[in-house]
């Protein structure tokens, strides 16, 4: 594991620990008569989706950064609107 990957994993873990209970409380306030397991599952699914979206956005950015030659003027770079 690279240092950057390890640091990112630590940041994600810290973010999750900091906000997991808050998310569960927010969901719990808006739903009635559902079990704790359902709330935990719903929150876990939301965290997973969020990480998937973040990963996808990172991959898109990496693709854009590596597919555009550094010598190409920004105004001519693929996908850049004038």
C-alpha positions in Angstrom: 0.0 0.0 0.0 1.4 3.4 -0.9 1.7 6.2 1.5 -1.0 8.2 -0.3 -3.4 5.3 -0.3 -2.7 4.6 3.4 -3.3 8.3 4.2 -6.5 8.4 2.2 -7.7 5.2 4.0 -7.0 6.9 7.4 -8.9 10.0 6.3 -11.9 8.0 5.2 -11.8 6.0 8.5 -11.6 9.2 10.6 -14.5 10.8 8.6 -16.6 7.6 9.1 -15.9 7.4 12.8 -16.7 11.2 13.2 -20.0 11.1 11.3 -21.5 7.6 11.4 -23.5 8.1 14.6 -24.7 11.4 13.4 -26.0 9.9 10.1 -27.7 7.1 12.0 -29.4 9.6 14.3 -30.6 11.7 11.3 -32.0 8.6 9.6 -33.6 7.4 12.8 -35.4 10.8 13.3 -37.1 10.5 9.9 -38.2 6.9 9.9 -40.7 5.2 12.3 -41.0 1.7 13.4 -38.0 0.2 11.6 -35.4 -1.9 13.3 -32.0 -0.7 14.2 -30.6 -3.3 11.8 -32.4 -1.6 8.9 -31.1 1.8 9.9 -27.5 0.5 10.1 -27.9 -1.3 6.7 -29.3 1.9 5.1 -26.5 4.0 6.4 -23.9 1.4 5.4 -25.3 1.4 1.9 -25.1 5.2 1.8 -21.5 5.2 2.9 -20.6 2.6 0.3 -22.4 4.6 -2.4 -20.5 7.7 -1.3 -17.2 6.0 -1.5 -18.0 4.6 -4.9 -18.9 8.0 -6.2 -15.7 9.5 -4.8 -13.7 6.7 -6.3 -15.4 7.2 -9.7 -14.8 11.0 -9.6 -11.1 10.4 -8.7 -10.8 7.9 -11.6 -12.3 10.4 -14.0 -9.9 13.1 -12.8 -6.9 10.8 -13.2 -8.1 9.8 -16.7 -8.5 13.5 -17.7 -5.1 14.4 -16.2 -3.3 11.6 -18.0 -5.1 11.7 -21.3 -4.4 15.4 -21.9 -0.8 16.2 -22.9 0.9 18.7 -20.7 1.9 20.7 -23.8 -1.8 21.0 -25.0 -3.2 24.5 -24.3 -6.0 24.3 -21.8 -8.4 25.9 -24.4 -7.7 23.0 -26.7 -7.8 20.2 -24.1 -10.5 17.6 -24.7 -13.6 18.2 -22.7 -12.7 21.8 -21.8 -15.4 24.3 -22.9 -14.4 27.7 -24.0 
